[in-house]
């Protein structure tokens, strides 16, 4: 196993992504994927995230002034937060940049987050979900290198990859290298859903990818760079520190909630399928203890299962606050291996007033108007999936160039 570490880490962790080294990257990925297959022979091998692969990034940070993009998910295997770990190693952190939900991950979805200071370290915190989603040049002044460490869940509308886009763009424009500490994607085996049409680009969908992209955040960053999706086709000086003992066949249990309303692995698995309900008049359980594991509304047929949303951590003003909702409990459902449409189709077909079911946000989440039109027209789930086929094939071909594991 030691030889495996030496080979794979030397190939990937110090590679700067650029268009001029595409051939070298292709050869490197082949070697890494071959080496990573060794881990499949030992299913008990402990996965180490990029943050734990510190021997390969601490030398890159020595004597540099650092900006860190992270939140509560930026922890090492010993539960030490990345910021605390870097400070212990005498790394000169200048600022923390925090995405949606804030540095401590306590803000509601969509809640405006203000700049501030970390009470523990005294470091300045710049919000990437407040007055600006992209760091301003003056906020980057004096920073030699940026470090990015966020836990993604593999869905196009999960906004951490949108923050990644803007961080990469700001770094490229200000000539600041970006170091990404990679983390496993709990839904890495799933590539599914409609491809986003560029006419519907928004912060919950910035790139022409399917709803579930099946990439780690490090791989995704390489795609953003390689496909020149940043403004004016600029490219970021990018280094990805890979996970150790990780491959795409492995299950990964999230050690920390990635956001307030994804409390466990079941919610993370169902998130992409149930989040489409956020563009309808159906609740996904915000204001309960089973967020993204149940769905319901007052307009669905009465059944044996119901819930009443109430203000709680992560949902101070939940949809249908204090009102009984009927629907389904999926907290014990079998793990899904695709984007499931059966629940939203069933809800649409059984709601009391179909004209009030969808709202404009649904198109942003779906990335296309076609999905709503198909559901309203009664198109079968199989035919809806068939309409995604060509786009998914093309995406997988493009994606293959950027895979590390």
Secondary structure, DSSP 8 states (H G I E B T S, - for coil): -HHHHHHHHHHHTT-EE-GGGHHHHHHHHHHHHHHHGGGGG-TT---B-GGG-GGGTHHHHTT-EEEEEE-TT-B-TTS-BHHHHHHHTT-EEEEEEE-TTTTTT-S-TT-----EE-TTT--EEEESSSS-SS--HHHHTT-SEEEEE----SBTT-THHHHHHHHHHHHHHTT-EEEEE----TTTT--BS----GGG-BTTB-SS--SB----HHHHHHHHHHTT-SGGG----EEEE--BS--TT-----SS-SSTT--SHHHHHHHHHHHGGGGBT-B-STTSS-TTTEEEETTS---S-EEE---BTTBTT-TTTT-EEEEEE-TT----SS---HHHHHHHHHSS-GGGTB-THHHHHHTSSHHHHHHHHT--HHHHHHHHHHHHHHHHHHHGGG---
